[in-house]
Amino acid sequence: MFIKLVLVFQTMFGVDTLSWFYILLLRDNGFSNLISRIMERKEFMITHDVHKELLHRFPDEEVFFRNVTILPRLNKHFNKFLKQCFDEADASLLEYGEFSGYPIITEDHPMLLENTMNGALKALHIADYFGFLLLEGEISPNELYQVVRLFREWKIIPKQKAKRILRLRSRII
């Protein structure tokens, strides 16, 4: 419940490379209207390190990422995160999660684990982010169901997590 309150008042979310891949995959699999609506209503940030990685992995998507805020590396604890075996993109996002309070949407289990070890850092799985979008009234219960169904089909989330997220629909319906 505490994370929900933080996210409601937070306007900008950091997003890692793999989560952007899943967002693009959703867009290309029948959810382009949903993704467009989210991109218009929510503010997302990446760092220069993430941007460089995105342009390398998704060169045809440069236009898609134009509306995403690109922030410089903070260099406050960047080396600390590198020593923990995070790559430059993840380390730069972790800094913003720690020092600016921007929640990070990630699929990276070590980044999620870092969240549980450091109370100042906020990170969540992309499937949980869609659950929060439902609670905020940004997506419908049916849209959540369809997204979670695809995440299960793509083996992004286990069955138990899917059930937990889908239970959120009972709060709305």
C-alpha positions in Angstrom: 0.0 0.0 0.0 2.9 2.4 0.8 4.3 2.0 -2.7 0.9 2.9 -4.2 0.9 6.2 -2.3 4.4 7.0 -3.5 3.5 6.2 -7.1 0.3 8.2 -7.1 2.2 11.4 -6.3 5.2 10.5 -8.4 5.0 11.9 -11.9 8.1 10.5 -13.5 9.2 6.9 -13.8 12.6 5.6 -14.8 12.5 2.6 -17.2 15.2 0.1 -17.9 16.0 -1.3 -21.4 14.3 -4.7 -21.0 11.1 -3.0 -19.7 11.1 -0.8 -22.8 11.4 -3.9 -24.9 8.2 -5.3 -23.3 6.5 -2.0 -23.8 7.4 -2.1 -27.5 6.3 -5.7 -27.7 2.9 -4.8 -26.2 2.6 -1.9 -28.7 3.4 -4.3 -31.6 0.9 -6.9 -30.4 -2.4 -5.1 -30.4 -1.9 -2.6 -27.6 -0.7 0.4 -29.5 -3.6 2.5 -28.3 -3.0 1.6 -24.7 0.7 2.3 -24.9 0.1 5.6 -26.7 -2.4 6.6 -24.0 0.1 5.7 -21.2 2.9 7.5 -22.9 0.8 10.7 -23.2 -0.4 10.6 -19.6 2.7 9.5 -17.8 6.1 10.9 -17.7 9.1 8.6 -18.2 12.8 9.2 -17.8 15.9 7.4 -19.0 19.5 8.4 -18.6 22.0 9.1 -21.4 23.4 5.6 -20.7 20.0 4.0 -21.2 19.3 6.1 -24.2 22.5 4.9 -25.9 21.6 1.3 -25.1 18.1 1.8 -26.5 19.3 3.3 -29.7 21.7 0.4 -30.2 19.1 -2.3 -29.5 16.1 -0.5 -31.2 17.5 1.7 -33.9 14.1 2.0 -35.7 12.4 3.3 -32.5 14.2 6.6 -32.2 11.0 8.5 -32.7 9.2 6.5 -30.0 11.8 7.6 -27.4 11.7 11.3 -28.3 9.0 12.1 -25.7 11.0 10.4 -22.9 13.0 12.7 -20.7 16.7 12.0 -20.9 18.7 12.9 -17.8 22.5 12.9 -17.3 24.3 10.5 -15.1 24.5 11.8 -11.5 27.9 10.2 -10.7 27.0 10.1 -7.0 27.0 6.3 -6.4 27.6 5.3 -10.0 30.8 3.4 -9.2 29.2 1.7 -6.2 26.5 0.2 -8.5 29.1 -0.7 -11.1 31.1 -2.6 -8.4 27.9 -4.5 -7.7 28.0 -5.7 -11.3 25.3 -3.5 -12.7 26.0 -2.2 -16.2 26.2 1.5 -16.9 22.6 1.9 -17.9 21.3 0.2 -14.8 23.8 1.9 -12.5 22.7 5.3 -13.8 19.0 4.5 -13.3 19.7 3.2 -9.8 21.3 6.5 -8.9 18.1 8.3 -9.9 16.0 5.9 -7.9 18.1 6.5 -4.8 18.7 10.2 -5.0 15.7 11.6 -6.8 13.0 9.2 -5.7 11.9 8.3 -9.2 10.5 4.8 -9.2 12.2 2.5 -11.6 10.3 0.1 -13.8 12.6 -2.9 -14.3 12.7 -6.6 -15.1 16.2 -6.9 -13.6 16.0 -9.1 -10.5 19.2 -7.6 -9.0 17.7 -4.1 -9.4 14.5 -5.2 -7.7 16.6 -6.9 -4.9 18.6 -3.6 -4.5 15.2 -2.0 -3.9 14.5 -4.3 -1.0 17.9 -3.7 0.6 17.8 0.1 0.4 14.7 1.8 1.8 15.3 5.0 -0.3 15.2 3.2 -3.6 11.9 2.4 -5.3 11.7 -0.2 -8.1 8.9 -2.3 -9.4 8.3 -4.9 -12.0 6.5 -3.9 -15.2 3.6 -6.1 -14.4 3.2 -4.4 -11.1 3.3 -1.0 -12.9 0.3 -2.0 -14.9 -1.5 -3.0 -11.7 -0.9 0.5 -10.3 -2.2 2.0 -13.6 -5.4 0.1 -13.0 -5.6 1.4 -9.4 -5.0 4.9 -10.7 -7.8 4.5 -13.3 -5.4 4.8 -16.2 -6.3 1.4 -17.6 -9.4 -0.8 -17.4 -9.7 -4.2 -15.7 -10.0 -5.8 -19.1 -6.8 -4.1 -20.3 -5.0 -5.3 -17.2 -6.3 -8.9 -17.8 -5.1 -8.8 -21.4 -1.6 -7.4 -20.5 -1.1 -9.9 -17.7 -2.3 -12.8 -20.0 0.4 -11.8 -22.5 3.0 -11.4 -19.8 2.2 -15.0 -18.7 2.3 -16.2 -22.3 5.7 -14.6 -22.8 6.9 -16.1 -19.5 7.6 -12.6 -18.0 5.7 -13.4 -14.8 4.9 -16.6 -12.9 1.4 -17.8 -12.4 1.3 -16.7 -8.8 2.3 -13.1 -9.6 -0.4 -13.0 -12.4 -3.0 -14.1 -9.9 -1.9 -11.5 -7.4 -2.0 -8.7 -9.9 -5.4 -9.8 -11.4 -6.9 -9.7 -7.9 -6.5 -5.9 -8.1 -9.4 -6.0 -10.6 -11.8 -6.8 -7.8 -11.1 -3.4 -6.3 -12.3 -1.7 -9.5 -15.1 -3.9 -10.8 
